[in-house]
Amino acid sequence: MKTRVTELLGIQYPIILGGLHWLGMAELAAAVSEAGGFGLITAGSFRNREELSEEIAKTRTLTNKPFGVNITLGKRRKMDEFFAAAIEAKVTAVFTSGYNPEAFVQELKDAGIKLVHVVPGIRYAQKAESIGADAVVIVGFEAGGHPGMDEVTLMAMIPKASKVLKIPVIAAGAISDGKGLAAALAMGAEGVQIGTRFVATKECIAHPAVKQAILQAGETDTMLTLRSIKAAFRVLRTPNAEKVLDLEAHSAGVEEILKISGGEASFRVMREGKLEEGLISVGQGMGLIDKIMGAGEVIEAIVQGAQERWSALGRMF
Ligand SMILES: Cc1cc2nc3c(=O)[nH]c(=O)nc-3n(C[C@H](O)[C@H](O)[C@H](O)COP(=O)(O)O)c2cc1C
């Protein structure tokens, strides 16, 4: 396949493994890149620069193909050292999310590293373009992780974003199969970023209980938490998620809310399988996932499914 995103990243298929906190490790990133997509290692999963550098080195032992690093910028943690690690290792691209990455643009450009910024709305995408991002990922309301506060779906955003932006647009949110890829391309995107579908793969380090929970749940089994602290977070509907909503409704303090929804609780859930101790981030595309597959098989199935859909559409006109 050929789009501006495949050209930008030097990949065969415009399918990107999204940043996955605690889960975006070498094995999964390498499997996605080996299959022709673009794997991302998630910096937030590591304690420091050395740990990230080791993971990048490990990824290079597993694949010679291009891959990158996701760096989520926020106010809780300074991420400068992770940019230093990515730049030192000369990864192909850094995908930033959260806060504005402007402070790092020049350094990345000087190192020849592409910058893709992940945003939940068109106005943020325009800002990213104005500061020099090479591409943007637009995350829809459907998505796992933090889909933003505006509650606008991909269907409304991608056609418009591809009209108002000059840089390529990558769609993220509930894309789990070939129809999703074909639809994103039809709307004007030049690539897709996928999270939840890749959590339920063999190479993902997520605890088996998390993967099983995804297989068993459907598209109506997510809920939006953390709106009260302006960090909308789409998660699996569980008693704990209901408890978070209840705390939010009763104006609980941030610390109390984060005790069950924050990063440490998330580690116990995602890696140790203690599902009742935190929140499980997933997107609405979960309803399309019924099998644990290899990440490469997922990419093959998505590409084949998109081709089939494309031919079927061609016969309709
Ligand atoms: C478990 C999980 C963890 C995530 N962690 C991050 C993260 O650390 N940084 C980030 O930019 N996006 C993160 N995301 C969002 C994904 O990168 C991606 O944009 C999103 O999952 C796409 O929607 P989908 O899950 O419906 O495919 C996460 C998503 C999930 C499901």
Ligand as a Chemical Component Dictionary entry (heavy atoms), coordinates in Angstrom:
data_LIG
# 
_chem_comp.id                   LIG 
_chem_comp.type                 NON-POLYMER 
_chem_comp.pdbx_formal_charge   0 
_chem_comp.three_letter_code    LIG 
# 
loop_
_chem_comp_atom.comp_id 
_chem_comp_atom.atom_id 
_chem_comp_atom.alt_atom_id 
_chem_comp_atom.type_symbol 
_chem_comp_atom.charge 
_chem_comp_atom.model_Cartn_x 
_chem_comp_atom.model_Cartn_y 
_chem_comp_atom.model_Cartn_z 
_chem_comp_atom.pdbx_ordinal 
LIG C1  C1  C 0 -4.652  0.010 27.376 1  
LIG C2  C2  C 0 -4.414  1.283 26.634 2  
LIG C3  C3  C 0 -3.363  2.099 26.999 3  
LIG C4  C4  C 0 -3.092  3.282 26.278 4  
LIG N1  N1  N 0 -2.030  4.039 26.637 5  
LIG C5  C5  C 0 -1.715  5.144 25.903 6  
LIG C6  C6  C 0 -0.548  5.903 26.203 7  
LIG O1  O1  O 0 0.192   5.613 27.139 8  
LIG N2  N2  N 0 -0.287  6.995 25.418 9  
LIG C7  C7  C 0 -1.087  7.334 24.345 10 
LIG O2  O2  O 0 -0.775  8.294 23.646 11 
LIG N3  N3  N 0 -2.182  6.616 24.039 12 
LIG C8  C8  C 0 -2.503  5.542 24.788 13 
LIG N4  N4  N 0 -3.616  4.794 24.452 14 
LIG C9  C9  C 0 -4.415  5.148 23.246 15 
LIG C10 C10 C 0 -3.933  4.350 22.022 16 
LIG O3  O3  O 0 -2.627  4.691 21.664 17 
LIG C11 C11 C 0 -4.837  4.543 20.790 18 
LIG O4  O4  O 0 -4.865  5.885 20.365 19 
LIG C12 C12 C 0 -6.270  4.096 21.075 20 
LIG O5  O5  O 0 -6.250  2.903 21.791 21 
LIG C13 C13 C 0 -7.033  3.903 19.768 22 
LIG O6  O6  O 0 -8.322  3.440 20.012 23 
LIG P1  P1  P 0 -8.723  1.878 20.018 24 
LIG O7  O7  O 0 -8.264  1.357 21.358 25 
LIG O8  O8  O 0 -10.196 1.945 19.934 26 
LIG O9  O9  O 0 -8.039  1.215 18.884 27 
LIG C14 C14 C 0 -3.922  3.632 25.192 28 
LIG C15 C15 C 0 -4.997  2.794 24.829 29 
LIG C16 C16 C 0 -5.245  1.648 25.530 30 
LIG C17 C17 C 0 -6.395  0.768 25.095 31 
# 
loop_
_chem_comp_bond.comp_id 
_chem_comp_bond.atom_id_1 
_chem_comp_bond.atom_id_2 
_chem_comp_bond.value_order 
_chem_comp_bond.pdbx_ordinal 
LIG C1  C2  SING 1  
LIG C2  C3  SING 2  
LIG C2  C16 DOUB 3  
LIG C3  C4  DOUB 4  
LIG C4  N1  SING 5  
LIG C4  C14 SING 6  
LIG N1  C5  DOUB 7  
LIG C5  C6  SING 8  
LIG C5  C8  SING 9  
LIG C6  O1  DOUB 10 
LIG C6  N2  SING 11 
LIG N2  C7  SING 12 
LIG C7  O2  DOUB 13 
LIG C7  N3  SING 14 
LIG N3  C8  DOUB 15 
LIG C8  N4  SING 16 
LIG N4  C9  SING 17 
LIG N4  C14 SING 18 
LIG C9  C10 SING 19 
LIG C10 O3  SING 20 
LIG C10 C11 SING 21 
LIG C11 O4  SING 22 
LIG C11 C12 SING 23 
LIG C12 O5  SING 24 
LIG C12 C13 SING 25 
LIG C13 O6  SING 26 
LIG O6  P1  SING 27 
LIG P1  O7  DOUB 28 
LIG P1  O8  SING 29 
LIG P1  O9  SING 30 
LIG C14 C15 DOUB 31 
LIG C15 C16 SING 32 
LIG C16 C17 SING 33 
# 
